[in-house]
Amino acid sequence: MNSQSRIVAVAAAFLLFLSADVVAAPATSEAGLIGKPYAGVDFTYFDYSGSRYDQAPGGSAKFNVPLSPKYDLGFSYDYSDVSGDQLSLSKHAASLSLLTYNRNEYGRAYFSGSIGHAWDRVTLAGVSDRDNGMIWSVRAGYEVPMGERTAVNAGIGYADSFDSRTARNDTIDFRVEASHWLNRNLAGIVSGSYHQIKDAPDAILYTIGLRWLY
C-alpha cells in the first residue's frame, strides 16, 4: 500500500468520526477504556515470520488522563528488541497523544494524534549505530461495548518519523482490541494488529496487558 492510499484510509476514518451523532451518556458506567483515568502495562510480541527478522518481544507503559467529556490526554513508553540475520535492533519511544471522541448508538467513535521521540540502537553485520528522532502518528476507530464489562476497539492507524531514519519506516496498522473489567478498578486487555511497513517485512503485533483506574 503506497503513502497516498494510507493517507486516504486514515482521512476516511476521520470523516466517519466527524459524522457520528453525539448521544450523552455517563462515562464511568460504561465498558471500555476511553474517557477513564488509568495507568497500564503491556507485554508485546511482534511476529516477523517468513522474513530475515526473528520474533520481537517488548513491552509498554501507558497513562491516560481525561481532560473533559470529549478529550483524553495519554502518555506512552514503548520498547521492543528485534533480532535476525546479522541484525539487532533495540527500539525505544516515548510519546504524548490527544484523543477526541463522540458517543453514538454503537459506542465511542474517536480520532487521536500523537507526537514523540524515538531512540534506537541498530547493529548490522557487527557494526552498531544509534538512530534518534521525532515520530508522529494518527489513529481513528470505534470502541463498542459488548455488555457491562467488555468492549471491543477496532481502528486504523498510521505512524511515521519526521525524517528519513532507517529504523522507523512509515507504517499503517489495523488493530482489534478487547478490554474486560475484572473488577471496579482493574481491567485486562488483549489485542492483535497487522502492520504494513514500508521497505520492511510486514508484522503481526500481539499484546496482553492490564489497566488500573486511579
ABEGO torsion letter per residue (X at the ends): XBAAAAAAAAAAAAAAAAABBBBBBBAAABBEABGBBBBBBBBBBBBABGBABBBBBBBBBBBBBBABAABBBBBBBBBBBBBBBGBBBBBBBBBBBBBBBBBBAAEBBBBBBBBBBBBBBBBBGGBBBBBBEBBBBBBBEBBBBBEAABBBBBBBBBBBBABABAABBBBBBBBBBBBBBABAABBBBBBBBBBBBBGBBBBBBBBBBBBBBX
